[in-house]
Amino acid sequence: MLSLKDINVSFDQQQVLKDFSADFNENQTTVIVGPSGSGKSTLLRTINLLNYPTSGTLNLNQTSFVFPKQYPAKEVSHYRQNFGMVFQNFELFPHLSALGNVIEGPIQVLKQSKTAATEKAKVLLEQVGLAQKADSFPNELSGGQQQRVAIARALAMEPEFILYDEPTSALDPELEGEVLKVIKDLAKKRNSQIVVTHNLNFAKEIADHILFLEDGQVNYYGLAEGFFSSKNERIKNFTKKMMS
Amino acid sequence: MDLMSIIDMVRQALGPIFIAGLQVTIPLTIVSFILALIIAGITAVSRISNSRILRFVFATYVWIFRGTPLIVQLFIAYFGLASLGLTLDAWTAAVITFGLNSGAYASEAIRAAILSISNGQWDAARSLGMSRLKILQRIIAPQAFRIALPPLFNELISLVKGTSLAASITLVEMFLVSQRVAARTYQPLIMYIVVAFFYLMISTILVGIQSYLEKRTTKHVGGNTHA
């Protein structure tokens, strides 16, 4: 279980997460929703320690971080291996082929052999429907294809959780579907996923749990059904606005 | 003076200048530039490190070597240090000075190239659990190399021409040879045009190498391939 307790994150005096506490379970898809600027992406990046909290505790299984203490870079890198991250702008490595992107982590970080990593990468690319594109470079792929490679890259590390930071916001509507389908398939297979999205229709389809973040604090955290049938005025307003 | 004797004089000068180029100017440039690249790489990485001391030390180095004339640096290395009992031969003094001087400029090209790679690339590599050194080596360097290529070749071309200053510390490179021929033949105009032509040839070859390397490396990195 991933557990955040009393987490505070600030940038330049501005507090983005305020005494944030939540637990995230394995084998579930949790979708984080909320208005722009509510701290959704910051929360996701904080989970992966791409941002450092000013205070609070972060627990994953046996590992524990208590802030504001500074931890050695090695410990942080090791912790990050528990998470695969998918970014809004894909962030594939442009100098590496699709296959090269997927095997980079396993070879460089997990010290797998090139043969073993390549074999597994091919299975993953197949899984995201891009077996034919293994040798293509990112600039030869559409946005949707790039994002699917990015998902394969994250999966190749066999992370505990996959974190998605608005994975389809940079995509044309007609390319969105292919990426959403991959995430949905992974949800069905009971992967542990945390997804930040604006797309509430999609959230409804895949979420076991919804976390509604407002102004850096948890407004709702519970079953997805409960969120979409909530009588709470704030939630009703939000879902109405976002799903119209 | 008739045309035939001019042609004859040029022909006689070509050999010694060519040999000086082959034996001194070109090796001096290559060795100095390799040294410069090593220094520049270390400097650039140190200047973006978290260590305030490292940043200060290397920023000071760049400040001094960019802020003082190359010829003064050569004189300090060759004549100045000798007065302290540290006697360097002309070749060594030239390599060290050119390496440090060029390294200061090249480090800025490399530093700028590294900083131009988006934070998203760092984040993506970090999220794979890569260490800072590994990220620099595997993800940033290959992309930064392409971006740094044009300014680094600028630096290399200016270094080729800069080696002519080594004549002033008695190193017998192309320019010093041409000076000697000019003194002997009383034909400074012709001789200096001939040696200028040699520098131009070397630069032209370097421009060719640059455009070849750019074509090879721009294939997938960076959005712009219209050149």
Interface residues (C-beta under 8 A of the other chain):
Chain A: R45 N48 L50 A73 K74 S77 H78 R80 Q81 F83 G84 M85 F87 N89 E91 L92 F93 P94 H95 E104 G105 Q108 V109 F137 P138 N139 E140 A150 R153 A154 M157 L163
Chain B: S118 G120 Q121 D123 A124 A125 R126 S127 L128 G129 M130 S131 R132 K134 R138 I139 P142 Q143 K219 H220 V221 G222 G223
